[in-house]
Amino acid sequence: MAELAELIPDRAVIVDAHTHLGRDEDGRELDLATLLGHLDQLSPAARACVFALHDPERRPAYRTPNDRVLEWARESEGRLVPFCRLDPADDPVREAERCLARGARGIKLHPRAQVFGFADPAAEAIFEVARQAGVPILIHAGRGMPSMAPLADLALRFPEVTLILAHAGIADQGVLTTRLADHPSVLYDTSCFAPLDVLELFARVPAERIVFASDAPYGRPVGGMYLALRAAAYAGLDADGRRLVSGATMAALLDDGRLPAPAPPRLPEVRPVNGSLGRVGGYLLMAFGALVGATPPAPERALPGIALARAACREPRPGPVGPALERIDGALASAEAMIAAGGEDAVLAIGLIHAAATIAGTEPVAPA
């Protein structure tokens, strides 16, 4: 938190581009007071885009969870910006028009959960609604997806529609960033576990097209912001650049319908790597994959990966990365203790694992 306070520039606008409210079939849930409390850890003025989870009561047409989100947004006194979630197989155009008339300011699509492709005529119809209404579409572009080339095809037919590609577009980051390089308004949110995915965005797309996101309740705003701004600092962004990532870009889109002018990507595609930090990051990815492989996540399954990461921190000649290895080892020691304690402490340990991986992946390394 102390480092994050230094990374967040003075007078920064904070907008989390990707949060959920309600219940999910996988057992996760988040209520209004809890989400606002998470945002308060960043700033009492922090805002967020919000939409429904894969709610058990989503039929018909996500009407019930969409209405709940619209009401929670009204209760938030302007801090939450509601998006409507749509199922292309269940009357999506009518539901979008209904929600937009009631105050929704964007659309959320989850092609993995709703099992659809972007060659589907219903997807094109949704893009047409967004074009006519002048609202953005946030799209799941993370794990569990096939090639997203059909999305690129569709997006290029609708250059007027602003897209927010979730999870750094990792489902097809190379294809999406290459094919959509000339699209005037494609944003990528940073809701990822792996810092390398976010760093690659800074090497592939303008920093003015990268926006902070947490994916709450699957992540938390503090951890998401820590990753986004450490990656931004690694990419050399000054205070003005970090303001864009933390929320100014999203605020411009939501409040004015405009995006800042893009500049060339900030990072080279080939960068120096420290071997010890690389090993730590790899083991922590293994730990994270193990714990999220269970439903609900099982933090104790991360312990073998944590142990290997801590072993990689025991470097007799660490050189300039010694302080970073010490910080990582301390965070992981605390994570082990919290997992052993069980209960809510074990769940919160996931945030420490994420923080340790963020440090390992974004620590500056001088060229040899």
C-alpha positions, -999 to +999 in steps of 0.1 A: +000+000+000+029+024+007+044+018-027+010+021-044+005+055-027+037+066-044+027+051-078-008+068-079-002+103-091-016+134-073-051+143-085-055+109-102-089+099-114-095+063-105-119+042-126-119+004-124-130-007-158-142-043-149-162-053-118-192-074-111-221-074-086-245-102-076-240-139-077-223-164-100-230-200-106-194-208-095-203-196-059-186-162-061-207-132-051-202-095-043-225-069-028-227-032-032-212-022+002-183-046-002-174-034-037-176+003-026-154-007+004-128-022-020-128+010-041-125+031-010-091+015-004-079+034-034-099+066-030-133+076-016-139+091-051-129+059-070-155+047-096-160+015-114-179+000-144-201-028-131-222-056-146-238-089-136-220-122-129-231-155-146-261-153-123-283-184-117-313-162-122-302-148-156-331-162-176-348-147-194-323-125-211-304-114-180-333-092-171-333-098-133-295-094-127-294-064-151-321-047-131-303-054-099-271-038-113-290-008-125-305-003-090-272-008-072-256+018-096-283+043-086-277+036-049-240+042-054-245+079-060-226+080-093-196+058-082-208+028-103-213+030-140-238+002-151-233-020-181-259-045-192-249-081-197-264-099-227-268-135-239-268-134-278-291-165-277-317-148-256-333-117-270-301-095-267-312-066-288-345-060-269-327-064-235-299-040-246-324-014-256-345-019-225-314-015-202-299+015-222-332+033-218-331+027-180-296+041-177-271+014-187-240+030-202-223+000-218-227-036-228-209-067-214-204-099-234-189-131-221-185-155-251-171-183-229-200-183-203-227-178-230-210-201-255-212-180-286-189-169-314-184-135-330-194-148-364-229-153-349-254-128-365-266-120-330-232-106-322-234-083-352-268-071-341-254-063-306-226-042-322-252-024-342-271-015-310-239-002-295-231+018-326-265+035-326-264+042-288-228+053-288-219+030-259-188+007-254-188-031-253-166-049-228-157-084-239-142-113-221-109-120-239-093-142-212-088-179-206-111-205-221-115-189-255-107-202-290-091-179-316-106-145-315-100-136-351-137-135-358-140-107-331-113-088-349-132-092-382-164-079-366-147-050-348-132-038-380-167-036-396-177-014-366-149+011-361-173+035-344-179+010-315-154+013-286-143-020-273-128-029-239-110-062-243-108-078-208-079-096-192-052-079-215-067-098-244-047-129-235-070-152-253-054-140-285-033-110-276-010-112-306-038-115-331-060-088-314-032-062-310-020-068-345-053-069-364-068-040-344-038-018-344-056+007-367-090+005-350-096+040-335-110+029-301-100-005-287-090-005-250-074-034-231-080-038-194-053-051-171-073-076-150-047-104-152-026-125-128+006-126-149+025-093-151+041-103-184+007-102-201+003-066-190+039-056-199+033-070-234+004-046-238+028-017-232+050-032-259+022-038-284-004-010-280-004+027-269-004+033-232-034+055-239-054+024-247-045+005-215-069+008-186-068-004-150-092-032-140-096-057-112-123-082-123-138-080-088-148-103-070-121-125-088-096-098-081-095-067-058-090-031-069-059-026-047-041-056-063-053-047-098-041-011-094-007-023-080-001-045-111-014-018-136+008+010-122+039-011-115+037-022-152+032+014-162+062+026-142+083-003-157+072+010-192+085+045-183+052+063-179+054+096-160+027+108-137+005+120-166+008+086-183-001+068-151-031+090-146-044+078-179-040+042-169-055+046-134-087+061-147-084+092-168-088+073-201-119+055-189-133+087-174-129+105-208-147+077-225-175+075-200-180+112-194-171+128-227-173+099-252-137+106-262-103+089-259-069+105-255-047+106-286-025+075-289+013+076-289+035+047-300+039+017-276+063+025-247+082-007-243+105-026-267+094-061-275+128-075-264+137-066-228+164-077-202+153-104-177+168-114-144+170-152-141+161-153-104+130-131-108+120-150-139+121-183-119+101-168-091+075-155-115+072-189-132+067-208-099+041-183-088+022-188-120+022-225-112+009-217-077-018-195-090-029-220-116-031-247-089-053-227-066-077-215-092-080-250-106-105-258-079-140-244-075-141-225-052-103-217-053-083-238-029-054-216-015-036-246+000-030-260-035-006-230-041+018-241-013+041-263-035+046-234-060+051-209-032+078-232-017+096-233-050+093-195-055+108-190-020+136-213-028+144-192-059+146-162-035+174-178-015+200-165-038+235-161-022+246-135-048+214-117-058+230-086-071+208-055-077+176-076-074+184-086-038+159-062-022+131-073-046+138-110-037+136-101+000+103-083-005+089-113-024+101-138+001+085-118+030+052-116+012+052-153+004+061-162+040+031-143+051+010-160+025+021-194+038+011-184+073-023-171+062-030-202+042-022-223+073-046-202+093-074-210+070-107-192+066-107-156+052-070-153+058-063-181+034-084-163+007-066-130+013-033-148+008-041-149-029-036-111-029-001-115-015+008-142-041-004-117-068+016-089-053+047-111-052+043-121-088+038-084-097+071-075-081+089-103-098+075-094-132+078-056-131+111-051-112+134-029-134+164-048-147+194-029-161+207-041-195+239-062-193 
